[in-house]
Amino acid sequence: MIGNKIKNLRLKKGYSITRLAEEANISKSYLSHLEKGLNNNPSLQMLDKIASSLHTTIDDLIEGDISCPALTSKPVLNLEWLHLIERAIQDGMTKEEFIEFQYYLKFRKTNR
């Protein structure tokens, strides 16, 4: 479960739940719900914030976690897609730019 991985990494780093929540700029209750398995559908943005704060990658957080609905729903978001998204984030692509690019692609497809 992804929450267990987050908790284990947090404890290995010696971080309290409060410290990780502050460093990731997310609410303590959100993080607590993730760790307890009450929320099994974190967004990639949230996973990126948590992974960055733990000095790891999204891949490390979700590796082997088939209970994450974001990874098991159709269409499948596999590791290749996650690498592409992670690289875009590392290259400075914002969420707004990603959404704009999606609109552009939809526009091109409908105006052929």
KEZA-267108 format. One record per residue: y negated, z, x of N, C-alpha, C in turn. Coordinates in pm, whole numbers, padded with zeros to 5 digits. Each point is the difference from the previous one (the first is absolute). Example, Ala and Ser with C-alpha at 12.3 -4.5 7.8 and 13.67 -1.06 7.14 Angstrom:
+--------+--------+--------+--------+--------+--------+--------+--------+--------+
:    n.y :    n.z :    n.x :   ca.y :   ca.z :   ca.x :    c.y :    c.z :    c.x :
+--------+--------+--------+--------+--------+--------+--------+--------+--------+
:  00569 :  00780 :  01319 : -00119 :  00000 : -00089 : -00120 :  00000 :  00090 :
: -00105 : -00072 : -00035 : -00119 :  00006 :  00082 : -00109 :  00073 : -00077 :
+--------+--------+--------+--------+--------+--------+--------+--------+--------+
This chain:
+--------+--------+--------+--------+--------+--------+--------+--------+--------+
:    n.y :    n.z :    n.x :   ca.y :   ca.z :   ca.x :    c.y :    c.z :    c.x :
+--------+--------+--------+--------+--------+--------+--------+--------+--------+
:  00117 :  00000 :  00084 : -00117 :  00000 : -00084 : -00124 :  00000 :  00089 :
: -00100 : -00078 : -00040 : -00120 : -00016 :  00081 : -00075 :  00132 :  00017 :
:  00001 :  00084 : -00103 : -00067 :  00129 :  00008 :  00059 :  00089 :  00109 :
:  00132 : -00004 :  00013 :  00066 :  00079 :  00106 : -00041 : -00048 :  00137 :
: -00011 : -00133 :  00016 : -00040 : -00054 :  00130 : -00143 :  00042 :  00034 :
: -00088 : -00007 : -00097 : -00138 :  00040 :  00022 : -00005 :  00148 :  00039 :
:  00072 :  00083 : -00074 :  00001 :  00145 :  00028 :  00057 :  00028 :  00138 :
:  00112 : -00065 :  00035 :  00061 :  00023 :  00131 : -00093 : -00043 :  00113 :
: -00063 : -00115 : -00014 : -00095 : -00045 :  00103 : -00119 :  00094 :  00009 :
: -00049 :  00043 : -00116 : -00113 :  00093 : -00003 :  00034 :  00129 :  00074 :
:  00119 :  00054 : -00027 :  00041 :  00125 :  00064 :  00023 : -00019 :  00150 :
:  00057 : -00116 :  00039 :  00020 : -00029 :  00142 : -00133 : -00001 :  00074 :
: -00104 : -00050 : -00066 : -00133 : -00005 :  00060 : -00069 :  00136 : -00004 :
:  00058 :  00094 : -00074 : -00060 :  00131 : -00013 : -00118 :  00003 : -00095 :
: -00005 : -00098 : -00092 : -00110 : -00010 : -00096 :  00034 :  00078 : -00126 :
: -00099 :  00069 : -00051 :  00013 :  00059 : -00133 : -00022 : -00112 : -00101 :
:  00039 :  00025 : -00123 : -00021 : -00101 : -00104 : -00150 : -00024 : -00019 :
: -00079 :  00106 :  00017 : -00146 : -00012 : -00013 : -00056 : -00089 :  00110 :
:  00046 :  00020 :  00123 : -00051 : -00080 :  00111 :  00033 : -00148 : -00018 :
:  00124 : -00030 : -00037 :  00037 : -00140 : -00018 : -00079 : -00063 : -00114 :
: -00016 :  00073 : -00108 : -00077 : -00052 : -00113 : -00143 : -00031 :  00043 :
: -00060 :  00090 :  00076 : -00137 : -00022 :  00047 : -00007 : -00120 :  00095 :
:  00093 : -00008 :  00095 : -00002 : -00110 :  00097 :  00026 : -00135 : -00066 :
:  00085 :  00000 : -00102 :  00032 : -00124 : -00070 : -00103 : -00031 : -00109 :
: -00089 :  00094 : -00025 : -00102 : -00015 : -00104 :  00064 : -00023 : -00138 :
:  00101 :  00082 : -00028 :  00065 : -00002 : -00131 :  00005 :  00142 : -00052 :
:  00025 :  00017 : -00127 :  00002 :  00136 : -00055 :  00127 :  00073 :  00043 :
: -00016 :  00129 :  00015 :  00113 :  00085 :  00036 :  00107 : -00004 : -00108 :
: -00041 : -00005 : -00126 :  00098 : -00003 : -00110 :  00078 : -00131 :  00001 :
: -00067 : -00112 :  00031 :  00069 : -00129 :  00007 :  00108 :  00006 :  00109 :
: -00038 :  00051 :  00117 :  00094 :  00011 :  00111 :  00115 :  00094 : -00035 :
: -00032 :  00110 : -00065 :  00104 :  00095 : -00041 :  00098 : -00065 : -00097 :
: -00053 : -00077 : -00095 :  00088 : -00069 : -00096 :  00090 : -00102 :  00071 :
: -00054 : -00068 :  00100 :  00082 : -00094 :  00077 :  00114 :  00074 :  00070 :
: -00035 :  00107 :  00068 :  00100 :  00075 :  00077 :  00108 :  00061 : -00089 :
: -00037 :  00039 : -00120 :  00096 :  00062 : -00093 :  00079 : -00103 : -00079 :
: -00032 : -00128 :  00018 :  00070 : -00104 : -00072 : -00048 : -00018 : -00143 :
: -00112 :  00059 : -00035 : -00055 : -00014 : -00135 : -00074 : -00132 : -00016 :
: -00035 : -00060 :  00111 : -00063 : -00133 :  00002 :  00079 : -00085 :  00098 :
:  00073 : -00097 : -00052 :  00081 : -00088 :  00085 : -00056 : -00140 :  00007 :
: -00126 : -00017 : -00038 : -00059 : -00134 : -00003 : -00137 : -00003 :  00067 :
: -00006 :  00040 :  00129 : -00128 : -00003 :  00068 : -00044 : -00144 :  00029 :
: -00129 : -00023 : -00006 : -00052 : -00133 :  00032 :  00007 : -00023 :  00151 :
: -00006 : -00125 :  00040 : -00001 : -00031 :  00143 : -00123 :  00059 :  00066 :
: -00111 :  00005 : -00073 : -00122 :  00059 :  00056 :  00022 :  00148 :  00032 :
:  00063 :  00071 : -00090 :  00028 :  00142 :  00023 :  00099 :  00017 :  00115 :
:  00103 : -00083 :  00002 :  00096 :  00008 :  00109 : -00066 : -00029 :  00134 :
: -00093 : -00094 :  00002 : -00070 : -00033 :  00123 : -00085 :  00119 :  00048 :
: -00068 :  00065 : -00094 : -00081 :  00117 :  00037 :  00087 :  00112 :  00058 :
:  00113 :  00024 : -00064 :  00090 :  00106 :  00045 :  00061 : -00036 :  00135 :
:  00049 : -00123 :  00011 :  00062 : -00044 :  00125 : -00099 :  00008 :  00116 :
: -00121 : -00048 : -00023 : -00102 :  00004 :  00106 : -00029 :  00143 :  00043 :
: -00009 :  00090 : -00096 : -00029 :  00140 :  00032 :  00114 :  00067 :  00074 :
:  00122 : -00049 : -00022 :  00117 :  00054 :  00069 :  00032 : -00078 :  00128 :
: -00086 : -00097 :  00033 :  00018 : -00085 :  00118 :  00135 : -00071 : -00001 :
:  00029 : -00060 : -00114 :  00123 : -00076 : -00018 : -00032 : -00124 : -00081 :
:  00101 : -00068 : -00048 : -00021 : -00122 : -00078 :  00058 :  00017 : -00140 :
: -00043 : -00088 : -00088 :  00056 : -00001 : -00135 :  00150 : -00024 :  00008 :
:  00042 : -00087 :  00089 :  00143 : -00028 :  00017 :  00080 :  00127 :  00026 :
: -00054 :  00085 :  00088 :  00071 :  00125 :  00031 :  00010 :  00091 : -00122 :
: -00102 : -00004 : -00085 :  00002 :  00085 : -00119 :  00101 : -00049 : -00104 :
:  00015 : -00132 : -00012 :  00084 : -00053 : -00107 :  00137 : -00047 :  00046 :
:  00022 : -00004 :  00130 :  00127 : -00050 :  00052 :  00118 :  00071 : -00064 :
:  00086 : -00079 : -00062 :  00120 :  00054 : -00063 : -00025 :  00067 : -00133 :
: -00124 : -00005 : -00049 : -00032 :  00066 : -00126 :  00009 : -00100 : -00114 :
:  00116 : -00008 : -00064 :  00016 : -00096 : -00109 : -00047 :  00057 : -00134 :
: -00046 :  00125 :  00000 : -00046 :  00059 : -00125 : -00146 : -00031 : -00028 :
: -00068 : -00066 :  00092 : -00142 : -00031 : -00017 : -00014 : -00120 : -00092 :
: -00050 :  00018 : -00123 : -00009 : -00111 : -00095 : -00081 : -00118 :  00052 :
: -00099 :  00025 :  00084 : -00080 : -00110 :  00055 :  00088 : -00095 :  00082 :
:  00113 :  00051 :  00049 :  00087 : -00083 :  00083 :  00119 : -00056 : -00076 :
:  00030 :  00054 : -00117 :  00118 : -00045 : -00071 : -00031 : -00080 : -00124 :
: -00126 : -00004 : -00043 : -00035 : -00076 : -00119 : -00012 : -00148 :  00036 :
:  00007 : -00086 : -00101 : -00014 : -00144 :  00020 : -00147 : -00036 : -00003 :
: -00054 : -00086 :  00083 :  00065 : -00054 :  00118 :  00015 :  00106 :  00109 :
:  00098 : -00021 :  00085 :  00032 :  00099 :  00102 : -00105 : -00001 :  00111 :
: -00047 :  00118 :  00032 : -00093 :  00019 :  00111 :  00084 :  00047 :  00117 :
:  00042 : -00096 :  00083 :  00090 :  00033 :  00110 : -00079 :  00032 :  00126 :
:  00072 :  00034 :  00107 : -00067 :  00039 :  00124 : -00085 : -00112 :  00058 :
:  00039 : -00124 : -00018 : -00080 : -00111 :  00050 : -00138 :  00000 : -00066 :
: -00001 :  00019 : -00132 : -00127 :  00007 : -00073 : -00082 :  00120 :  00046 :
:  00067 :  00113 :  00018 : -00071 :  00119 :  00044 : -00063 : -00021 :  00138 :
:  00072 : -00068 :  00089 : -00056 : -00030 :  00132 : -00124 : -00088 : -00013 :
:  00007 : -00100 : -00087 : -00115 : -00088 : -00020 : -00121 :  00077 : -00053 :
:  00024 :  00086 : -00096 : -00108 :  00080 : -00058 : -00055 :  00098 :  00103 :
:  00090 :  00064 :  00072 : -00044 :  00095 :  00102 : -00083 : -00070 :  00107 :
:  00041 : -00118 :  00042 : -00075 : -00076 :  00100 : -00138 : -00040 : -00054 :
: -00006 : -00042 : -00125 : -00129 : -00035 : -00061 : -00094 :  00120 :  00000 :
:  00053 :  00118 : -00032 : -00080 :  00122 :  00002 : -00047 :  00030 :  00142 :
:  00091 : -00011 :  00095 : -00036 :  00026 :  00140 : -00104 : -00099 :  00050 :
:  00005 : -00124 : -00051 : -00097 : -00102 :  00040 : -00133 :  00014 : -00073 :
: -00008 :  00101 : -00085 : -00128 :  00029 : -00065 : -00016 : -00055 : -00140 :
:  00106 : -00056 : -00058 : -00011 : -00053 : -00136 : -00017 :  00115 : -00098 :
: -00100 : -00011 : -00085 : -00023 :  00103 : -00100 :  00076 : -00033 : -00127 :
:  00011 :  00100 : -00086 :  00066 : -00021 : -00129 : -00076 : -00105 : -00080 :
: -00132 :  00004 :  00007 : -00082 : -00095 : -00073 :  00022 : -00144 :  00051 :
:  00013 : -00016 :  00132 :  00028 : -00132 :  00057 :  00137 : -00051 : -00043 :
:  00098 :  00089 : -00006 :  00134 : -00037 : -00042 : -00003 : -00048 : -00146 :
: -00070 :  00074 : -00084 : -00011 : -00038 : -00142 : -00072 : -00134 : -00013 :
: -00106 : -00017 :  00077 : -00074 : -00127 : -00003 :  00090 : -00117 :  00043 :
:  00083 :  00024 :  00101 :  00092 : -00104 :  00047 :  00102 : -00034 : -00110 :
:  00047 :  00101 : -00072 :  00092 : -00026 : -00112 : -00067 : -00086 : -00106 :
: -00125 :  00031 : -00033 : -00073 : -00080 : -00098 : -00015 : -00145 :  00048 :
: -00028 : -00015 :  00127 : -00014 : -00134 :  00059 :  00131 : -00079 : -00015 :
:  00112 :  00065 :  00032 :  00129 : -00069 : -00011 :  00031 : -00038 : -00143 :
: -00029 :  00090 : -00095 :  00022 : -00031 : -00141 : -00088 : -00117 : -00043 :
: -00123 : -00001 :  00047 : -00093 : -00108 : -00031 :  00055 : -00134 :  00051 :
:  00048 : -00001 :  00124 :  00054 : -00124 :  00058 :  00121 : -00048 : -00077 :
:  00087 :  00091 : -00039 :  00121 : -00039 : -00073 : -00031 : -00058 : -00136 :
: -00100 :  00054 : -00067 : -00032 : -00048 : -00135 : -00090 : -00122 :  00000 :
: -00062 : -00033 :  00112 : -00092 : -00113 :  00006 :  00051 : -00114 :  00088 :
:  00128 : -00021 :  00001 :  00059 : -00110 :  00078 :  00000 : -00127 : -00080 :
+--------+--------+--------+--------+--------+--------+--------+--------+--------+
